[in-house]
Amino acid sequence: MMKNILLLCLLAHVSLVLSVDLTHKDCGSTAEVTRAFSDDCADAVCKLKKGNTYHINIAFKPASDVKALKASLAGVIAGIPIPFPLPVSDGCQACGNTCPIKAGKEVTFTEALKVEPSYPALKLTSRWKLQHVSRKRDTGGQVLCVEIPVVIVS
């Protein structure tokens, strides 16, 4: 029994060590952003090697109940946001199919970012957003907006 507890504690510690907290800045979230992290990055400012895929995770607690979410990503270069396609634009699916989400419940938004070989090598800011989706219009109020600096390398 004691061996099982020790093994469980060791595994929990290893999983925490493997995740790197990423440098990030809030850009207008109504949710409380608790953490931005990745298992695929070695540093707080992630170096994205062309041709690879990186998983970006953002843990947050919404300020109000959420029924549906739309996810988006833009690369901000010289102050100009350039939309990047996401494999999963359904924000609820990217949060582990957790919708509806109750206000104050922590969930983690996870997206896979494919860095195409054709992307230029440069420093930029990745701007991740989750917006309420309502039946009356495509998107409603902003739930999450987080900017994470990254560097694309060859």
Phi, psi and omega in degrees: 000315180295325178297320179296318180294317179298317179297317179299316179296320179296316179296320178296319179295316180298318180294326177290322181292325183288334178276132179254126174290132182263143172299132180207160180223136176287139180234036175118026179291144167269340177280159172273116178275120184262335183189143169237128186207166178210143173273349187260356183251146180264341185229165180297330170255108189289132173264116184262111180277132180305140179089354181254165177244136182237137178262121179252132182237134177229115178270137182207163176235111181294147180283337179223165179299144182238127178262321181207149182225147173244129180261145175212158179222137173227142170267124181262113182238121182054038178081359182254118178284128178244116182298138174243139179289142175250144178294332180230103179270348174283106183298329178293318177296319179290346176258020177082030181054044185266357182287141001288150178249127178284146177305135177086351179276126180283131175226163180240123176274125182230128177228149174262125181251112178272122179264104185291145177301336181280348180294142177288150174283119181191168173268138176206173176250128174268128182249111182259131180228146168234129180236145173302144173245129177240162180292330185284332179212165185299314179226153177244221183290156180282132176262315187222135171214115182228133176253128181235118178288140179219164176230124176270126181237157179284000000 
